[in-house]
Amino acid sequence: MSPWSVTLKVFGMIWTTRKVNGQPKLCKTGTNNSDDFFSRLLVGIIQLGTFPMIEQQLEYVTVDYVLDALIHIASDNKNIGKSYSLLSSDVRHSVDVMGTCAYDVKLIPYEDWVEQLKKAAVRRALDALDTYVPGEGVRPADSLGGNVIVKSYSTALVLEDDADWDVNIKAQLREFARGLHALKGNKKVSKQAPYGTDWDLLWIGGCASGPHANETQFYAIPDDPTVPRVKRRGTWLGPLDSWKDVFPEDSTRFIYRAQEGCCTYGYAVSLRGAKKILTALAIDHIEAPVDNAMSELCGGLGDRERIECFAPFPNLIGTYRPAGPAYKDSDINSGDQSLHEEQAYGLVYSTRRNIHRLISDTETVFSQWGEESPWSPGEVNPKELVYPRGYHFH
């Protein structure tokens, strides 16, 4: 609900009226901004059938009520120089009105109402409050896919707000694109679409991904200086055991068609992928957080069409956690009082951990694990780092 102010002249006096918590609405006609937060809240409450019990007054005041009050106050000179707060005579009327209009709405504890709201959003049972739903993993693909389709974007990249990546991300992505084209069998690459558009989802950032158990084709980048040791990763799944017999898992980045995945630190979707994902969500009503829903589609579970998903492992996009209590890391960690040091999951030369050096134009950056790995120097100059070429196996 955005604040507004109106300055008007009544009986020769200048009045400035500011809306803070009230609702600008005409009580006689019901005329109102239907996209205002309070209007959407009322519609959402009716859709849910419940109203949250909150320790806050519902100062619901109509515009014409305010104007009538201004005229009444301005008609008496004794009121000059005084200030007035114009409130409804009964602040509960906004709830009572819904009850008297045949809407079956009951009061429930606020925490219970939030949980009901989250579940309704996952089930796609309401639309008025979709964009206000708190928490993580609740249908961001809906709005993303809609934008991609409506605006006809050929591809779109989605990053979480705490996403982090290696300082050498450009070199990584160039080789990832080369591997992707090798897996797709593309001989010609467009400069306008360096990753192509003949795929549905590129799962470049997450906590897990894995190929089909019978997958025989993969692209391997051995001795990758930006690959952390296995013991430093918080990920699971990854390459098949037969692939690890050819290339050491500790120092190799693999690229493959993904059968499944988890977490959404960063991913890209094509126009055709957005259409397939939205169709599945709308028609099949997949009742799952977005990463689980995308994983189902990548695997073709439930007799669904298997969309084309590709992923690097380890992932290229990670997540950053500043030093402090765990409950600040994520909405789903509420109540976790444990403390941790600064973390950049799965990244050797983390951008966030090196941000001060980058801003000050320092030539080198540091690995967050020092000289631990022979293929990853503890300190490197990104301009001088030579990123290795990969190999296509099929």
Long-range contacts (C-beta under 8 A, 24 or more apart in sequence): 1-36, 1-37, 1-38, 2-36, 8-70, 10-70, 10-71, 10-74, 11-71, 11-74, 11-75, 13-74, 13-80, 15-70, 15-74, 17-66, 17-70, 20-59, 21-57, 21-59, 22-59, 22-60, 22-61, 22-66, 23-60, 23-61, 23-62, 23-94, 24-62, 24-63, 25-62, 25-63, 26-62, 26-63, 26-64, 27-62, 27-64, 27-65, 28-64, 37-132, 40-128, 40-129, 40-132, 41-128, 41-129, 42-94, 42-98, 43-128, 43-129, 44-117, 44-126, 44-128, 44-129, 44-132, 45-98, 45-105, 46-98, 46-103, 46-105, 47-120, 47-125, 47-126, 47-127, 47-128, 48-113, 48-116, 48-117, 48-120, 48-126, 49-104, 49-105, 49-106, 50-105, 50-106, 50-107, 50-108, 50-112, 50-113, 50-116, 51-95, 51-98, 51-105, 51-106, 51-107, 51-108, 51-113, 52-107, 52-108, 52-109, 52-110, 52-113, 52-114, 53-107, 53-108, 53-109, 53-110, 53-113, 54-110, 57-91, 58-91, 58-92, 58-94, 58-95, 59-87, 59-88, 59-91, 60-88, 60-91, 60-93, 60-94, 61-86, 61-87, 61-88, 122-287, 122-288, 122-289, 123-285, 123-287, 124-281, 124-282, 124-285, 134-331, 135-331, 135-332, 136-289, 136-330, 136-331, 136-332, 137-264, 137-289, 137-290, 137-291, 137-332, 138-289, 138-290, 139-281, 139-290, 140-264, 140-290, 141-269, 141-277, 141-278, 141-281, 141-290, 141-293, 141-294, 142-278, 142-281, 144-269, 144-274, 145-269, 145-274, 145-275, 145-277, 145-278, 145-281, 146-278, 148-269, 148-271, 148-274, 149-271, 149-274, 149-275, 149-278, 152-271, 153-271, 154-193, 154-197, 154-270, 154-271, 155-193, 155-195, 155-197, 155-268, 155-269, 155-270, 155-271, 156-268, 156-269, 156-274, 157-266, 157-267, 157-268, 158-264, 158-266, 158-267, 158-268, 158-269, 159-205, 159-265, 159-266, 159-317, 160-205, 160-264, 160-265, 160-266, 160-319, 162-319, 162-320, 162-321, 162-329, 163-205, 163-265, 163-266, 163-317, 163-318, 163-319, 163-320, 164-317, 164-318, 164-319, 164-320, 164-344, 164-345, 164-347, 164-350, 164-351, 164-352, 165-205, 165-266, 165-316, 165-317, 165-318, 165-347, 165-350, 165-351, 166-226, 166-316, 166-347, 166-348, 166-349, 166-350, 166-351, 167-349, 167-350, 167-351, 167-354, 167-358, 167-365, 167-382, 168-225, 168-226, 168-349, 168-382, 168-385, 168-387, 169-316, 169-351, 171-385, 171-387, 172-226, 172-316, 172-387, 173-316, 174-387, 175-221, 175-387, 175-388, 175-389, 175-390, 176-204, 176-255, 176-312, 176-316, 178-219, 178-389, 178-390, 179-219, 179-221, 179-255, 179-312, 179-390, 179-392, 180-219, 180-255, 180-310, 182-219, 182-390, 182-392, 183-217, 183-218, 183-219, 183-255, 183-256, 183-257, 183-310, 183-392, 195-268, 197-270, 197-271, 197-272, 198-270, 198-308, 199-270, 199-273, 199-308, 199-309, 199-310, 200-269, 200-270, 200-272, 200-273, 200-276, 200-277, 200-307, 200-308, 200-309, 201-267, 201-268, 201-269, 201-270, 201-273, 201-277, 201-294, 201-297, 201-298, 201-307, 201-308, 201-309, 201-310, 202-267, 202-268, 202-269, 202-309, 202-310, 202-311, 203-258, 203-261, 203-267, 203-294, 203-298, 203-309, 203-310, 203-311, 203-315, 204-266, 204-267, 204-268, 204-311, 204-312, 204-315, 204-316, 204-317, 205-263, 205-264, 205-265, 205-266, 205-267, 205-315, 205-316, 205-317, 205-318, 205-319, 206-235, 206-261, 206-262, 206-263, 206-264, 206-265, 206-266, 206-267, 206-291, 206-311, 206-315, 206-317, 207-234, 207-235, 207-236, 207-262, 207-263, 207-265, 207-315, 207-345, 208-235, 208-236, 208-237, 208-238, 208-260, 208-261, 208-262, 208-263, 209-237, 209-238, 209-258, 209-260, 209-261, 209-262, 209-311, 209-313, 209-315, 210-237, 210-238, 210-258, 210-259, 210-260, 210-261, 210-313, 211-239, 211-240, 211-256, 211-257, 211-258, 211-259, 212-257, 212-259, 212-299, 213-240, 213-259, 215-240, 215-256, 215-257, 215-259, 216-394, 217-256, 217-257, 217-392, 217-393, 217-394, 218-243, 218-254, 218-255, 218-256, 218-393, 218-394, 219-254, 219-255, 219-256, 219-390, 219-391, 219-392, 219-393, 220-246, 220-247, 220-252, 220-253, 220-254, 220-255, 220-390, 220-391, 220-393, 221-252, 221-253, 221-254, 221-255, 221-388, 221-389, 221-390, 221-391, 222-247, 222-248, 222-251, 222-252, 222-388, 222-390, 222-391, 223-251, 223-252, 223-375, 223-388, 224-251, 224-252, 224-253, 224-375, 224-387, 224-388, 225-348, 225-375, 225-376, 225-377, 225-380, 225-385, 225-387, 225-388, 226-253, 226-347, 226-348, 226-349, 226-376, 226-387, 227-251, 227-252, 227-253, 227-314, 227-348, 227-375, 227-376, 228-314, 228-346, 228-347, 228-348, 228-369, 228-373, 228-376, 229-369, 229-372, 229-373, 232-346, 232-369, 232-372, 233-314, 233-346, 234-345, 234-346, 235-313, 235-314, 235-315, 235-346, 237-313, 238-313, 238-314, 239-313, 243-393, 246-393, 250-373, 251-373, 251-375, 253-312, 253-313, 253-314, 253-390, 254-312, 254-313, 255-310, 255-311, 255-312, 255-313, 255-390, 256-310, 256-311, 256-313, 257-308, 257-309, 257-310, 258-298, 258-309, 258-310, 258-311, 259-298, 259-299, 259-309, 260-295, 260-298, 260-299, 261-291, 261-294, 261-295, 261-298, 261-309, 261-311, 262-291, 262-292, 262-295, 263-291, 263-319, 264-290, 264-291, 264-294, 265-315, 265-317, 265-318, 265-319, 266-315, 266-316, 266-317, 267-294, 273-307, 273-308, 276-305, 276-307, 277-307, 280-304, 314-346, 315-346, 318-344, 318-345, 318-346, 318-347, 318-350, 319-344, 319-345, 320-344, 320-345, 320-350, 320-352, 320-353, 321-345, 344-368, 348-376, 349-380, 349-382
